[in-house]
Amino acid sequence: MVFIKLSISPDATFLNSLLFEGLLFTIKNATNKIKFEDLSKISVTSDSFAEVYSKLDDNVLNKLTINTVGKNDAPFWQNLFKSFNITIKEGDKITSYSHILNKLKSNSKNLIINRDVEIGYNIIGKNFIIDKGEITAPQLFKVERYTGITSLESDITTEQITVRNSREILLLALLGIYSSFIITTKILDKTSYYFLFLSPEETTKLIYERNINLIDSVFRVKDKIKESLKDILDYAQLSPESLIIETLLNLSFIETLEKSNLDKISLILFRIDHEGQTYKIYDQLPIYVYRKSFAYEILNKYFSEKEEFCNEISKALNRNGIIGKSLINYIKGGEVKEAPALLRAIKELYRFVVFADASGLFGFLRNLQDAVNILRAENKRLDDMKRYVELISKIEYYARKY
């Protein structure tokens, strides 16, 4: 047995989230090889990583479309594979995290750990060391740009320092990428990657309670939310409110929480853009899903059939729904003259669902009607116009009649 020592607490940074996501994913998928010793130490068998990597889903791996940054990352991957006696053959493609994780899976028997690992940071000179400084970290792990973090402890306040880590830490972080990645979106020449992590509070609770069944239940809910958000994220940069509406009104989330006997789950959504030879964080959004949501109390007041209302909104917002499809077409440069009305409609619906402002519901319907009027005046995309009309009619039908 070897030990994984926890010398830091979960926080809301991307790198920290990757490490703890990878740790919890390992615990969930190697249950017979893991033992909680105390709140700061977990014992694992030397082949625990080998087992977890061997079970990675090929379908998930092939959809993990995160590109590496070329020459800046190439030495890192070579050093990682070399440290586990994994041969890179001529012609092997190592240009994405999908390639890297597939390579590690196909050589999972080599991933044997024979020493203790520390999830902790140290600063030595101008190096930011995670566990050990064996390998320079790849660009994605340095997305926070560690500058000025030691303002009271050293003389490198204004300098950017180098992040270095052990090969074992990289295995954990790569599992964190596998477990948290949602989707890659492309808008014109901008590539964005989305990741969904448990919040620091959620992660702390799971480590404190040391209940593997609870970890499995929480991940089941999180994975359900990940799948649903894929249908919204294609246009979320235009309308982040749509994400909140989806998480509050999606009935399948509530059902999964009930089946898992959970009252709530708290998460953090990251959007990271690929820019040249590096990455940059653009959005960091907290997400809360409750088994008994305040939003449902609001809906009870205004709708006699709130479940049908929720289902209609979720269908309209996803990528194949009338609102989602139209906004995606707009982002791609299509002629969607009603797009501003749709964005206003989503903002109004957000006011209604989140702040219990009844005028938001009426504003939502009014802006949908504006979209109808625009298409009618243009005499174009009449099928889409009919779908807007149908959505308005259904929402009015589900409303309470006083």
C-alpha positions in Angstrom: 0.0 0.0 0.0 1.0 3.6 -0.6 -0.5 6.8 0.8 -2.1 9.8 -0.8 -1.7 12.7 1.7 -3.9 15.7 1.5 -1.9 18.7 2.6 -4.3 21.3 1.0 -8.0 21.8 1.2 -10.3 21.9 -1.8 -10.7 25.4 -3.3 -12.3 27.0 -6.4 -9.2 27.2 -8.6 -9.0 25.1 -11.7 -5.9 23.2 -10.8 -7.1 22.3 -7.3 -10.5 21.3 -8.8 -8.7 19.0 -11.3 -6.7 17.3 -8.5 -9.6 16.6 -6.2 -11.9 15.6 -9.0 -9.3 13.0 -10.1 -8.9 11.8 -6.5 -12.6 11.3 -6.0 -12.9 9.7 -9.4 -10.2 7.3 -8.4 -11.8 6.5 -5.1 -15.2 5.8 -6.9 -13.7 3.5 -9.5 -11.1 1.6 -7.4 -13.2 0.9 -4.3 -11.6 -2.4 -3.4 -8.1 -0.8 -3.6 -8.8 2.3 -1.5 -9.0 2.9 2.3 -9.6 6.1 4.2 -7.0 6.2 6.9 -8.0 9.6 8.3 -9.1 13.0 7.1 -5.7 13.8 5.5 -4.5 10.4 4.3 -5.9 7.7 2.0 -4.2 4.4 1.3 -4.2 2.9 -2.1 -2.7 -0.2 -3.7 0.2 0.2 -6.1 -2.0 -0.8 -9.0 -5.0 1.4 -8.3 -4.2 3.8 -11.1 -3.7 0.9 -13.4 -7.2 -0.4 -12.7 -8.9 3.0 -13.0 -7.2 3.8 -16.3 -8.0 0.4 -17.7 -11.7 1.0 -17.2 -11.9 4.4 -18.9 -14.8 4.5 -21.4 -13.6 4.7 -25.1 -16.7 6.7 -26.1 -15.9 9.4 -23.5 -12.2 9.4 -24.5 -12.9 9.8 -28.1 -15.1 12.8 -27.4 -12.5 14.5 -25.2 -11.6 17.0 -27.9 -9.2 19.2 -25.9 -6.2 20.1 -28.1 -2.7 20.3 -26.6 -0.6 23.4 -27.4 1.9 21.9 -29.7 5.6 22.3 -29.0 5.1 23.8 -25.5 3.5 20.6 -24.2 5.5 18.0 -26.3 8.4 17.5 -23.8 5.9 17.0 -21.0 4.1 14.1 -22.6 7.4 12.5 -23.6 8.7 12.7 -20.1 5.4 11.4 -18.7 5.3 8.4 -21.0 9.0 7.7 -20.5 8.6 7.7 -16.7 6.2 4.8 -17.0 8.2 2.9 -19.7 5.6 3.7 -22.3 7.0 3.8 -25.8 5.9 6.5 -28.3 6.1 5.0 -31.7 6.9 7.0 -34.9 3.6 8.3 -36.2 1.8 8.2 -32.8 -0.4 11.3 -32.6 -0.2 13.2 -29.3 -2.1 16.3 -30.2 -5.0 16.1 -27.8 -5.9 14.9 -24.3 -7.9 12.2 -26.0 -4.7 10.8 -27.5 -2.9 11.1 -24.1 -5.6 9.3 -22.1 -6.0 6.6 -24.8 -2.2 6.0 -24.7 -2.3 5.7 -20.9 -5.3 3.4 -21.0 -3.7 1.1 -23.6 -0.6 0.9 -21.3 -2.5 0.9 -18.0 -0.6 -2.1 -16.7 2.5 0.2 -16.5 0.9 2.7 -14.2 2.2 1.2 -11.0 2.8 3.6 -8.0 5.4 2.6 -5.5 5.7 5.7 -3.3 3.6 8.0 -1.3 2.0 11.0 -3.1 1.2 14.4 -1.6 -1.6 16.6 -2.9 0.1 19.8 -1.7 2.1 22.8 -2.9 5.5 24.1 -2.1 7.5 27.0 -3.5 11.2 26.4 -4.0 13.0 29.3 -5.7 10.8 30.3 -8.7 9.2 26.8 -8.9 5.6 26.0 -7.7 6.0 22.3 -6.8 3.0 19.9 -6.6 4.2 16.8 -4.7 7.6 16.6 -6.6 9.2 18.7 -9.3 9.9 15.9 -11.7 8.0 17.2 -14.8 7.1 20.7 -15.9 3.3 20.9 -16.0 1.4 21.3 -19.3 -0.2 24.6 -20.2 -3.7 23.5 -19.2 -2.6 23.0 -15.7 -1.1 26.5 -15.6 -4.2 28.3 -16.7 -4.4 30.4 -13.5 -1.0 32.0 -14.2 0.6 31.8 -10.7 1.8 35.3 -10.2 2.2 37.1 -6.9 0.9 34.3 -4.8 3.6 34.6 -2.2 3.3 38.3 -1.5 4.3 38.0 2.1 6.6 35.0 2.0 9.1 35.7 -0.8 10.6 38.3 -3.2 8.8 37.0 -6.3 5.6 39.0 -5.8 5.3 40.2 -9.4 7.0 37.3 -11.2 5.3 34.4 -12.9 6.6 31.1 -11.5 7.0 27.7 -13.1 4.6 24.9 -12.1 6.2 21.5 -11.7 4.7 18.3 -10.5 5.2 14.5 -10.1 4.0 11.9 -12.6 1.5 10.6 -10.0 0.0 14.0 -9.6 -0.4 14.2 -13.4 -2.2 10.9 -13.4 -4.7 12.3 -10.9 -5.1 15.6 -12.8 -5.7 13.8 -16.1 -8.4 11.7 -14.5 -9.9 15.0 -13.3 -10.0 16.2 -16.9 -11.6 13.0 -18.0 -14.3 13.2 -15.3 -15.1 16.9 -15.5 -14.9 17.6 -19.3 -18.3 18.4 -20.9 -17.9 19.7 -24.4 -15.8 21.8 -26.9 -17.6 24.6 -28.6 -16.4 26.7 -31.6 -17.7 30.1 -32.4 -16.0 31.6 -35.5 -12.3 31.2 -34.7 -12.7 30.8 -30.9 -12.4 27.4 -29.3 -13.8 27.0 -25.8 -13.7 24.0 -23.4 -16.2 23.5 -20.6 -15.6 21.6 -17.4 -17.9 20.8 -14.5 -16.5 20.2 -11.0 -17.9 19.6 -7.6 -17.7 22.8 -5.5 -15.1 23.0 -2.7 -17.8 22.6 -0.1 -19.2 19.4 -1.8 -15.7 18.0 -2.2 -14.8 18.7 1.4 -18.0 17.0 2.6 -17.3 13.8 0.6 -13.7 13.6 1.9 -14.9 14.3 5.5 -17.7 11.7 5.4 -15.5 9.0 3.8 -18.5 7.3 2.3 -17.8 5.7 -1.0 -21.5 5.1 -1.7 -22.2 8.8 -1.2 -19.3 9.7 -3.6 -20.9 7.4 -6.2 -24.3 9.0 -5.7 -23.0 12.5 -6.0 -21.1 11.7 -9.2 -24.2 10.1 -10.7 -26.1 13.3 -10.3 -23.1 15.4 -11.5 -22.8 13.2 -14.7 -26.6 13.7 -15.4 -26.2 17.4 -15.2 -23.1 17.3 -17.5 -25.0 15.5 -20.1 -27.9 18.0 -20.0 -25.6 21.0 -20.1 -24.1 19.8 -23.4 -27.4 20.9 -25.1 -27.1 24.5 -23.7 -23.4 25.3 -23.9 -23.3 25.7 -27.7 -24.8 29.2 -27.2 -24.2 29.8 -23.4 -21.7 32.5 -24.1 -24.6 34.6 -25.5 -26.9 33.7 -22.7 -25.4 32.4 -19.4 -28.9 32.7 -17.9 -30.0 29.7 -19.9 -27.7 27.5 -17.9 -29.2 28.6 -14.6 -32.8 28.1 -15.9 -31.9 24.6 -17.2 -30.4 23.6 -13.8 -33.4 24.9 -11.9 -36.2 23.5 -14.2 -34.8 20.2 -15.4 -37.0 17.6 -13.7 -34.6 14.8 -14.4 -32.1 16.4 -12.0 -34.7 16.5 -9.2 -35.6 12.8 -9.9 -31.9 11.8 -9.8 -31.4 13.7 -6.5 -34.4 11.9 -5.0 -33.3 8.5 -6.2 -29.8 9.2 -4.7 -31.4 10.5 -1.5 -29.6 13.8 -1.8 -31.0 17.2 -0.9 -28.8 19.3 -3.2 -25.6 19.4 -5.2 -23.3 22.4 -5.7 -20.9 22.6 -8.7 -18.6 25.0 -10.5 -18.7 25.3 -14.3 -15.4 26.5 -16.0 -15.1 27.9 -19.5 -11.5 27.8 -20.8 -10.6 29.2 -24.2 -7.7 28.0 -26.3 -5.6 31.0 -27.4 -2.5 30.3 -29.5 0.0 28.4 -27.4 -1.9 28.7 -24.1 -5.3 28.7 -22.4 -7.3 31.3 -20.5 -10.2 31.1 -18.1 -13.2 33.2 -19.3 -16.0 32.0 -17.1 -16.4 30.4 -13.7 -20.0 29.9 -12.7 -21.4 28.3 -9.5 -24.3 26.0 -10.0 -26.7 24.8 -7.3 -29.4 22.1 -7.8 -31.9 21.5 -5.0 -34.3 18.6 -4.5 -36.8 21.1 -3.1 -36.2 24.2 -5.1 -37.6 27.7 -4.5 -38.3 27.8 -8.2 -40.9 25.1 -7.8 -42.7 27.0 -5.2 -42.9 29.9 -7.6 -44.2 27.6 -10.4 -46.9 26.2 -8.1 -48.3 29.7 -7.8 -48.5 30.4 -11.5 -48.9 27.0 -13.2 -51.5 24.2 -12.7 -49.2 21.8 -14.7 -45.7 22.9 -13.7 -44.0 19.7 -14.8 -45.3 20.2 -18.3 -44.1 23.8 -18.2 -40.6 22.7 -17.1 -40.4 20.1 -19.8 -41.4 22.6 -22.5 -38.8 25.1 -21.4 -36.1 22.5 -21.3 -37.0 21.3 -24.8 -37.1 24.8 -26.2 -33.7 25.7 -24.7 -31.7 22.6 -25.8 -29.7 22.6 -29.1 -32.6 20.9 -31.0 -35.3 23.1 -29.5 -36.7 26.2 -31.2 -34.8 28.7 -29.0 -31.5 26.8 -28.8 -31.4 25.9 -32.5 -32.1 29.5 -33.5 -29.4 30.9 -31.3 -26.8 28.4 -32.4 -27.6 29.3 -36.0 -27.3 33.0 -35.1 -23.8 32.3 -33.5 -22.7 30.6 -36.7 -23.6 33.6 -38.8 -27.1 32.6 -39.9 -29.8 35.2 -40.6 -31.8 35.0 -37.4 -33.3 38.5 -37.0 -35.3 37.4 -33.9 -32.2 36.5 -32.0 -32.2 39.7 -29.9 -35.8 39.0 -28.9 -34.9 35.5 -27.9 -32.0 36.7 -25.7 -34.3 39.2 -24.1 -36.9 36.4 -23.6 -34.3 34.2 -21.7 -33.3 37.2 -19.4 -37.0 37.7 -18.6 -37.5 34.0 -17.8 -34.5 34.1 -15.6 -36.1 37.0 -13.6 -39.2 34.9 -13.2 -37.5 31.7 -12.1 -34.8 33.1 -10.0 -36.4 36.2 -8.4 -40.1 35.2 -8.5 -40.8 38.3 -10.5 -44.1 37.6 -12.3 -43.3 40.4 -14.8 -40.5 38.2 -16.0 -42.9 35.5 -17.2 -45.0 38.0 -19.1 -41.7 39.5 -20.5 -40.7 36.1 -21.7 -44.0 35.6 -23.5 -43.9 39.1 -24.9 -40.5 38.7 -26.4 -41.4 35.3 -27.9 -44.3 37.1 -29.5 -41.9 39.7 -30.8 -39.9 36.8 -32.5 -43.1 35.6 -34.1 -43.9 39.1 -35.4 -40.4 39.5 -36.8 -40.6 36.3 -38.8 -44.2 37.0 -39.9 -43.1 40.4 -41.2 -40.2 38.9 -43.1 -42.3 36.1 -44.4 -39.4 33.7 -43.8 -38.7 30.6 -41.7 -42.4 30.1 -41.2 -42.0 26.7 -39.7 -39.9 28.2 -36.9 -42.5 30.9 -36.5 -45.1 28.2 -35.9 -42.9 26.6 -33.3 -42.7 29.9 -31.4 -46.5 30.2 -31.5 -46.9 26.6 -30.3 -44.5 27.3 -27.4 -46.5 30.4 -26.4 -49.7 28.5 -26.6 -48.5 25.6 -24.4 -47.2 27.9 -21.7 -50.5 29.8 -21.6 -52.4 26.5 -21.5 -50.3 25.3 -18.5 -50.8 28.5 -16.6 -53.3 28.6 -13.7 -56.7 30.0 -14.7 -58.0 32.5 -12.2 
